[in-house]
Amino acid sequence: MKTPMVWFFIALALLSVFGGLFFGAAELSVEEIYHCVTRHCSQSVNEIIFWQVRVPRVAVGFLVGAGLAVAGATLQNVYHNGLADPYLFGVVSGAGLGASIATLLFTGSATVESEILSGLASIPFSIALPLSAFLGAFFAVIIVQILASKLFGNRTEQLLLAGVAVSFMLSALSHFILFSAEPFAANKVIFWLLGSLARAEMWFVWIMLPVVSISVVVLWLFGRHMDAMLLGDESAKALGVRVNLMRMGVLIICAALTSCIVAYCGGIGFVGLMIPHIVRNWLGVTTRILILGCVLVGGVFLVWIDVLARVLVENQEIPIGIITSAIGSVFFLLALNKVRR
């Protein structure tokens, strides 16, 4: 383990989380932020801006980046494919389809209810949204596995192609649903599907934190099993690893992790593709150190991408999914060229 590099990333993560609190539509000085953290903000409006807007946004951004990066890293390790990513495996598209259906159904039901019932409906909806996203992601996982086993004989090098095909298919279904929906609700979902932290609230953090933490810990505990799989399926089986079961378990965990993120933040692509490659170059390929590095670097990456989304265009906010896709598409071509060689 490259201990100095790990400590560098820990320090960078702490500085990034603190630095992200300074950026936003309202200007808060260093002194004001210090007062908000240690005592109380000088004005009540600053109290709201700091604790209800910026802190949740930075915290959610870090969790999203960490979760997507860890999901991508583990998928790449267990499937022996450097191009594996929740976005390309169809997991994000499946989660997006489930969440889109839930959002449109909720919007439709809320319009015919009284104001009081509409407010109460947000409580079960906070559970229904991630549940629908998970079911959509799990549906995508099942389809990919069926295609891989029936058409490609479970060859891992073909699994990515099945994932890409399923991703396009589920995206087409999402677009058809949006096309058929009421225009206002459809526009709301389209903006959400592009990926954004604009609506991040503190209760997002309390829901996402245990999901991301438990997923990371479970994957970390099975790190040695995944390291054995890096040696090849036959070598892993000789060491007592149940390869097919391990792959399915990892895929389900990554589906749960990704679906929770997509449910609250929309489709943010290519983070799980880029960050693991960067971390491998700096820290190594073994799973446990890779997971730790992805938590730190992925979190830092998305915090600053969100800052960029807020400041790149004056008086407007760009959905972060657009920025990560623009960067990720170039990175994907470079990674594809490296794999080809």
N, C-alpha and C positions, 0 to 999 in steps of 0.2 A: 504493500500500500504506500502510495506517495503522500506521506503525512503532511509535509509542508504545503503541497498543492491543495489538499483537503481543507486545511486551516485557512488557506487563501480564499477558497470558495465560500467557506462559512462566513468569513469577514465580509466578502463581497455581497453575500446574501443579506446580511444584517444592514450594511450600508445602503443597499438597493431598496430594502423595505423602508428604511428611514427616508431615503432620498425621494422615493415615490410620493411621499406625503406632501411634498412642496409644490407639486404640479396640479393645476386645475384652473377652472374658470376664475375663481376668486384667488386673490393674492394673500397668502399668509406668510408672515416673516418667521425667521428662525426663532426669535424671542416668543412670538405668539404660539408657535407649535410647542415650544418648551413649556409654556404656561398651560397649554391644553393637556399636555401629558402629565405634568407634575401636580398642577392644581386645577384651575378652571380657566377657560378662555376669557379674554377681556370683554368679549361681546357674546351675547347668546346666539347670534347668527353664525359666528365663528365656531361656536360649540357644535352646532348642527352640521356645518360644513365639514368639520374635522372628524367627528365621531360617527356621523351617519352617512357621509359620502366618501371621504378619502380613506379612512381606515378600513372600512369594509371592502372598498375597491382594490386596495393594495393587497389585502389579505386574500381575497378571492383570486386575484391575479396570480399570486404566488402559488396557491393551491392548484389552480388550473394548470399552470405551467409544469409544476412538479408531477401532477397526476398523469398528464399526457406524455411527458418525457419518460416516466417510469413504465407506462404501458407500452410505449414504442420499444424501449430497450429490452424488456422481457420477451416481447413477441419476436424481435430480431434474434435474440439468443436461442429461444426454443425452436424456432423454425429455420435457423441457419440462413437467414435471408436479411441482408443489410438494408433492403428496401421495405421491410415490413413496418406497418404503422397502423394504428387504429383507423385512421382515415381511409387508407387504401384497403383494409380488410373488410370494409363495409360496416364496421361497427358504428362509426359516426353517422353514416347515412341511415342505418336502421334506427339508431337512437333518435335522430332528427325526425324520422317518419312517425315514430311513436309519440314523441313530444308535440309534433305538429298536430296530430289527430287530437291529442288531449287538450291542447290549447284552443283549437277551433271549437271543439265540443263544449269546453268550459265557457268560451266567449258567447257561444250561441245560447247556452242555458242561462247565463247571467243576465242576458238582455230581457228575458221574460219574467225574471224574479223581481221581488221588491228590493229596495235598497238595502234593507237589513239582511235579507237572505243572501243578497249578492255579496255583502261583506263577509258573512259567515262562510260562504262557499270557498273563500280563499284558504281556509284551514285544511279541508280535505284535498283541495287542489294542490297544495304544497307536497302532499304525499302522492297524489295521482300523477303528477307531472314526471317525477323521476321514475316512478313505477312503470309508466307508459314508455318512457325512454329506454328503460332496462329491457322491457319486453320486446321493443323494436330491435334493440341491439342483440338480444339473445336470438331473435328470429333470424337476423342477419348471420350470426355465428352458425346456426343450424344449417342454413342454406349453403353457406360456404363449405361446411364440413361434408354435407351430402354431395355437393358438386365435386369436391376434392376426392372423396372416396369412390364415387360411382364412375366419374369420368376420367379422373387422373390417377386412380389407384393410390391415393394418399401420398403422392409425391410432393414434398414440401416446396420444391421449386415451382410447381404449378399452382400452389395454393394462392399465391399473390394474384395471379390472373383471375382466379375464381372470385377473390375478394373485390377486385376492380370491377368485374362484371356485375356482381351483386350490388356494389356501391352505386353504379350507374342506374341499375334497375330500381332500387329503392328511392334514389333521388328523383327519378322520373315519376314514381308514384306520389312522392311529396309534392312535386310541382303540379301534378294533375289535381290533387286535393286542393291546393292553393288556388288553382285556376277556377275550380268549381265553387270556391267558398265566397262568402260575403267580402267585398273589396276591402273594407276597413280592417277586418280581422286578418285577411290574407296579407295586407301590407305590414301589419304588426308582426306576423310570423316570419315574413321574408326578411325583415330587418334583424329579427332574432336569429334566424338561421345563418346569417352572415357572420355571427360571432361578435359579441360585445359584452363589456363589463359595465355598461352605462347604468344598468338597473341593479347593480350589486347592492345587497343589503346585509346587515350583520347576521341575520338569521340564515343567509346563504352559507356563511362561514361555519355556523354551528351544525349545519347539515353536511356540508362537504368535508369538514375537518375529520370526523370519524371515518367516513368512507375512504378518503385518501389515506389516512393514517393506517387503518386496518389493512387495506390493500397492500400498501408499501411494506408493512411489517410481515404479512403472510408471504409475499413474494421474496422478501429478504430471507426469511426462515428457510425457504426452499432453494436458496441460492446455490448450495452445493449440488443439488439435483440438476439444476439448470446448467451448472458448470460441467457436470458429467455429460450432458447432452451436447455440449460444445465439441466433445471428442468424437461425436458421431452416434447414431442410434444404436449400432451394434455394441459399441464400447459402453454406452450408458446402460443398455440392457444387461450386459455382463456385470456391471456394478450394482445391479438390483433396482434400477430406475424403471418404472412402468411408463415408458415413453409416451404412448398414445393417451393414457390417462393424464399424464402430466401436461401434455399440450392442451387437452380439453379444459383442464382445471385453470391453467394460465389464461386461456382465451376467455373463459367465463369471468374470471376476476377482472381482466382488462375490460370486458364488456360492461361489468357493473361500474367500474371506475369511470370509464369514458361516458357511459350513459348519464351518470350523475352530473358530470361536467357539462355535457351537451344540454341536459334538461334546464339548467339555470343560466348557461352562458352561450348556448348556440354552438354552431359548428366552427371550431377553430382548428384548421388543418395544418399538417406538416410539422407541428412541434415534436411529435413523437418520432418523426423521421430524422430531423436535423440534430436535436440535442444529443441523443445517444452516440452518434458518430463523433461529435465534438468531444464528449466526455471520454470516449474510448481512446482518442488520441492523447488526452492529457493524463488519464488515470489508469487505463487498462481495460481489459475485456471481461474480467471475472465479474460475476453477476452482482455480488454484494457491494463491491466498491462502485460498480456501474450504477446501481440503484441509488446509492448515496449521492453520487455526483449528479445524477439526473434530477434528484429532488432539489439540489441547490442551484444548478445551472439552469434547469427548466424554469424554476420559480423566478430567478433573476431575469431571464430572457423575457418572460411574459409581462413582468412588472414594467420593464422599459419599453416593450412593444406597446403596452397600453398607454404609457406616457407619450410615446410617439403618435399614437392615434389621436390623442387629445390636443397636441400642439402643432401637428403637421399642417393643418388647414385652420386658418383663423376663424373663430366663431362657429366652427363645425367639428364634429367628431367622426372619424372614419372607423367603421367596424373593424376590429382587430383581425377578424378572419380574412379580410381582404389583404391586409399587410402580411400576415403569416403565409398565406397562399402565394403571394407574389414572391416573397423570399424563398419559400419552400419549393416552388416550381423550378427555380434556378438550381437550388441545392439538389433537388431530385435528379435533374439532368446530369449534374456533376457526379453524384453517387452512382447513377446508372452507367456512366462512362467508366468509372472506377471498377464497378462490378464486372463490366464487359471485359476489361483488361485482366 
